[in-house]
Structures are given as C-alpha cells and as structure tokens.
Amino acid sequence: MGMHFGNLAKIRHVVTYSISPFEQRAFPNYFAKGIPNVWRRFRSSVFKIAPPMILMYLTYTWGNSVHEQSKKKGAVAHE
C-alpha cells in the first residue's frame, strides 16, 4: 500500500516535471517586461484593428441619423 494518491498508476514513456509553488515567483519581471510587452503588442495591432472599427462606428452613426430623419413627418420642413 505505501503509495500516495497521486502516484497510484505508473504510465510508461511519460515524463512529468513540476515545480513547487514555493519555488517560483508569482509575477516575475511584471513591470520590467510585462507592461512594455503589452505596449509593443498594442502598437503592432492598433492599425489593423482601429480603421475597421472607426469605419463601422461612422457607418452606424450615419445609419442612425438617416433613420431618425426618415421617421420625421415632413422632413423637409424640419431641416
């Protein structure tokens, strides 16, 4: 019996490695590398994402304004 619950079965040709949570740091180099990496990734993708989003926003606002104008009675008199 002397086996622990996590070691009940042996699987051949599978090697697993683990590190104790007490031996690793939770947020290593968070401010030194993490924030600059986020900024770099943002700069590289902003010109791919922003133009379609701006175009969709302008189309949406234009469509809403045309819809509001078409709901008016006598649209020519209210301009």
PyMOL CGO cylinders between C-alpha atoms (Angstrom):
from pymol import cmd
from pymol.cgo import CYLINDER

trace = [
    CYLINDER, 0.00, 0.00, 0.00, 2.55, 2.75, 0.78, 0.3, 1, 1, 1, 1, 1, 1,
    CYLINDER, 2.55, 2.75, 0.78, 1.84, 4.78, -2.43, 0.3, 1, 1, 1, 1, 1, 1,
    CYLINDER, 1.84, 4.78, -2.43, 0.39, 8.27, -2.29, 0.3, 1, 1, 1, 1, 1, 1,
    CYLINDER, 0.39, 8.27, -2.29, -2.82, 9.09, -4.12, 0.3, 1, 1, 1, 1, 1, 1,
    CYLINDER, -2.82, 9.09, -4.12, -1.04, 10.95, -6.95, 0.3, 1, 1, 1, 1, 1, 1,
    CYLINDER, -1.04, 10.95, -6.95, 1.31, 8.03, -7.60, 0.3, 1, 1, 1, 1, 1, 1,
    CYLINDER, 1.31, 8.03, -7.60, -1.18, 5.17, -7.85, 0.3, 1, 1, 1, 1, 1, 1,
    CYLINDER, -1.18, 5.17, -7.85, -0.54, 4.39, -11.52, 0.3, 1, 1, 1, 1, 1, 1,
    CYLINDER, -0.54, 4.39, -11.52, 2.69, 4.35, -13.45, 0.3, 1, 1, 1, 1, 1, 1,
    CYLINDER, 2.69, 4.35, -13.45, 2.43, 5.31, -17.12, 0.3, 1, 1, 1, 1, 1, 1,
    CYLINDER, 2.43, 5.31, -17.12, 5.32, 4.19, -19.25, 0.3, 1, 1, 1, 1, 1, 1,
    CYLINDER, 5.32, 4.19, -19.25, 7.19, 6.64, -21.52, 0.3, 1, 1, 1, 1, 1, 1,
    CYLINDER, 7.19, 6.64, -21.52, 5.55, 9.71, -19.96, 0.3, 1, 1, 1, 1, 1, 1,
    CYLINDER, 5.55, 9.71, -19.96, 7.78, 12.06, -18.02, 0.3, 1, 1, 1, 1, 1, 1,
    CYLINDER, 7.78, 12.06, -18.02, 6.23, 14.84, -15.98, 0.3, 1, 1, 1, 1, 1, 1,
    CYLINDER, 6.23, 14.84, -15.98, 8.01, 17.69, -14.31, 0.3, 1, 1, 1, 1, 1, 1,
    CYLINDER, 8.01, 17.69, -14.31, 6.62, 20.05, -11.74, 0.3, 1, 1, 1, 1, 1, 1,
    CYLINDER, 6.62, 20.05, -11.74, 7.88, 22.90, -9.64, 0.3, 1, 1, 1, 1, 1, 1,
    CYLINDER, 7.88, 22.90, -9.64, 6.74, 23.73, -6.18, 0.3, 1, 1, 1, 1, 1, 1,
    CYLINDER, 6.74, 23.73, -6.18, 4.65, 26.91, -5.90, 0.3, 1, 1, 1, 1, 1, 1,
    CYLINDER, 4.65, 26.91, -5.90, 7.02, 27.94, -3.12, 0.3, 1, 1, 1, 1, 1, 1,
    CYLINDER, 7.02, 27.94, -3.12, 9.97, 27.86, -5.52, 0.3, 1, 1, 1, 1, 1, 1,
    CYLINDER, 9.97, 27.86, -5.52, 8.54, 30.20, -8.14, 0.3, 1, 1, 1, 1, 1, 1,
    CYLINDER, 8.54, 30.20, -8.14, 7.60, 33.85, -8.08, 0.3, 1, 1, 1, 1, 1, 1,
    CYLINDER, 7.60, 33.85, -8.08, 4.02, 34.83, -8.90, 0.3, 1, 1, 1, 1, 1, 1,
    CYLINDER, 4.02, 34.83, -8.90, 4.78, 37.88, -11.05, 0.3, 1, 1, 1, 1, 1, 1,
    CYLINDER, 4.78, 37.88, -11.05, 8.44, 37.85, -12.08, 0.3, 1, 1, 1, 1, 1, 1,
    CYLINDER, 8.44, 37.85, -12.08, 9.52, 40.89, -14.13, 0.3, 1, 1, 1, 1, 1, 1,
    CYLINDER, 9.52, 40.89, -14.13, 5.94, 42.16, -14.31, 0.3, 1, 1, 1, 1, 1, 1,
    CYLINDER, 5.94, 42.16, -14.31, 6.82, 45.84, -14.60, 0.3, 1, 1, 1, 1, 1, 1,
    CYLINDER, 6.82, 45.84, -14.60, 10.15, 45.39, -16.39, 0.3, 1, 1, 1, 1, 1, 1,
    CYLINDER, 10.15, 45.39, -16.39, 8.94, 43.10, -19.18, 0.3, 1, 1, 1, 1, 1, 1,
    CYLINDER, 8.94, 43.10, -19.18, 5.16, 42.72, -18.91, 0.3, 1, 1, 1, 1, 1, 1,
    CYLINDER, 5.16, 42.72, -18.91, 3.96, 46.27, -19.43, 0.3, 1, 1, 1, 1, 1, 1,
    CYLINDER, 3.96, 46.27, -19.43, 6.42, 47.06, -22.26, 0.3, 1, 1, 1, 1, 1, 1,
    CYLINDER, 6.42, 47.06, -22.26, 5.35, 43.84, -23.97, 0.3, 1, 1, 1, 1, 1, 1,
    CYLINDER, 5.35, 43.84, -23.97, 1.68, 44.83, -23.75, 0.3, 1, 1, 1, 1, 1, 1,
    CYLINDER, 1.68, 44.83, -23.75, 2.52, 48.25, -25.20, 0.3, 1, 1, 1, 1, 1, 1,
    CYLINDER, 2.52, 48.25, -25.20, 4.52, 46.68, -28.05, 0.3, 1, 1, 1, 1, 1, 1,
    CYLINDER, 4.52, 46.68, -28.05, 1.70, 44.28, -28.90, 0.3, 1, 1, 1, 1, 1, 1,
    CYLINDER, 1.70, 44.28, -28.90, -0.86, 47.11, -28.77, 0.3, 1, 1, 1, 1, 1, 1,
    CYLINDER, -0.86, 47.11, -28.77, 1.19, 49.30, -31.14, 0.3, 1, 1, 1, 1, 1, 1,
    CYLINDER, 1.19, 49.30, -31.14, 1.65, 46.45, -33.61, 0.3, 1, 1, 1, 1, 1, 1,
    CYLINDER, 1.65, 46.45, -33.61, -2.06, 45.68, -33.84, 0.3, 1, 1, 1, 1, 1, 1,
    CYLINDER, -2.06, 45.68, -33.84, -3.77, 49.06, -33.39, 0.3, 1, 1, 1, 1, 1, 1,
    CYLINDER, -3.77, 49.06, -33.39, -3.51, 49.96, -37.10, 0.3, 1, 1, 1, 1, 1, 1,
    CYLINDER, -3.51, 49.96, -37.10, -5.06, 46.62, -38.04, 0.3, 1, 1, 1, 1, 1, 1,
    CYLINDER, -5.06, 46.62, -38.04, -7.99, 46.92, -35.64, 0.3, 1, 1, 1, 1, 1, 1,
    CYLINDER, -7.99, 46.92, -35.64, -8.75, 50.65, -35.41, 0.3, 1, 1, 1, 1, 1, 1,
    CYLINDER, -8.75, 50.65, -35.41, -9.62, 51.51, -39.07, 0.3, 1, 1, 1, 1, 1, 1,
    CYLINDER, -9.62, 51.51, -39.07, -12.39, 48.89, -39.43, 0.3, 1, 1, 1, 1, 1, 1,
    CYLINDER, -12.39, 48.89, -39.43, -13.77, 49.83, -36.01, 0.3, 1, 1, 1, 1, 1, 1,
    CYLINDER, -13.77, 49.83, -36.01, -13.83, 53.54, -36.92, 0.3, 1, 1, 1, 1, 1, 1,
    CYLINDER, -13.83, 53.54, -36.92, -15.48, 52.74, -40.27, 0.3, 1, 1, 1, 1, 1, 1,
    CYLINDER, -15.48, 52.74, -40.27, -18.14, 50.62, -38.54, 0.3, 1, 1, 1, 1, 1, 1,
    CYLINDER, -18.14, 50.62, -38.54, -18.79, 53.36, -35.98, 0.3, 1, 1, 1, 1, 1, 1,
    CYLINDER, -18.79, 53.36, -35.98, -19.18, 56.04, -38.66, 0.3, 1, 1, 1, 1, 1, 1,
    CYLINDER, -19.18, 56.04, -38.66, -21.50, 53.78, -40.69, 0.3, 1, 1, 1, 1, 1, 1,
    CYLINDER, -21.50, 53.78, -40.69, -23.57, 53.04, -37.60, 0.3, 1, 1, 1, 1, 1, 1,
    CYLINDER, -23.57, 53.04, -37.60, -23.95, 56.70, -36.61, 0.3, 1, 1, 1, 1, 1, 1,
    CYLINDER, -23.95, 56.70, -36.61, -24.75, 57.69, -40.21, 0.3, 1, 1, 1, 1, 1, 1,
    CYLINDER, -24.75, 57.69, -40.21, -27.39, 54.96, -40.43, 0.3, 1, 1, 1, 1, 1, 1,
    CYLINDER, -27.39, 54.96, -40.43, -28.98, 56.04, -37.15, 0.3, 1, 1, 1, 1, 1, 1,
    CYLINDER, -28.98, 56.04, -37.15, -29.12, 59.68, -38.24, 0.3, 1, 1, 1, 1, 1, 1,
    CYLINDER, -29.12, 59.68, -38.24, -30.71, 58.75, -41.58, 0.3, 1, 1, 1, 1, 1, 1,
    CYLINDER, -30.71, 58.75, -41.58, -33.23, 56.57, -39.76, 0.3, 1, 1, 1, 1, 1, 1,
    CYLINDER, -33.23, 56.57, -39.76, -34.14, 59.38, -37.34, 0.3, 1, 1, 1, 1, 1, 1,
    CYLINDER, -34.14, 59.38, -37.34, -34.59, 61.81, -40.23, 0.3, 1, 1, 1, 1, 1, 1,
    CYLINDER, -34.59, 61.81, -40.23, -36.82, 59.38, -42.10, 0.3, 1, 1, 1, 1, 1, 1,
    CYLINDER, -36.82, 59.38, -42.10, -39.10, 58.99, -39.07, 0.3, 1, 1, 1, 1, 1, 1,
    CYLINDER, -39.10, 58.99, -39.07, -39.97, 62.71, -39.04, 0.3, 1, 1, 1, 1, 1, 1,
    CYLINDER, -39.97, 62.71, -39.04, -43.15, 63.95, -40.62, 0.3, 1, 1, 1, 1, 1, 1,
    CYLINDER, -43.15, 63.95, -40.62, -42.35, 66.39, -43.36, 0.3, 1, 1, 1, 1, 1, 1,
    CYLINDER, -42.35, 66.39, -43.36, -38.60, 66.02, -43.12, 0.3, 1, 1, 1, 1, 1, 1,
    CYLINDER, -38.60, 66.02, -43.12, -38.09, 68.96, -45.48, 0.3, 1, 1, 1, 1, 1, 1,
    CYLINDER, -38.09, 68.96, -45.48, -39.92, 71.34, -43.11, 0.3, 1, 1, 1, 1, 1, 1,
    CYLINDER, -39.92, 71.34, -43.11, -37.79, 70.34, -40.09, 0.3, 1, 1, 1, 1, 1, 1,
    CYLINDER, -37.79, 70.34, -40.09, -34.33, 70.79, -41.60, 0.3, 1, 1, 1, 1, 1, 1,
]
cmd.load_cgo(trace, "trace")
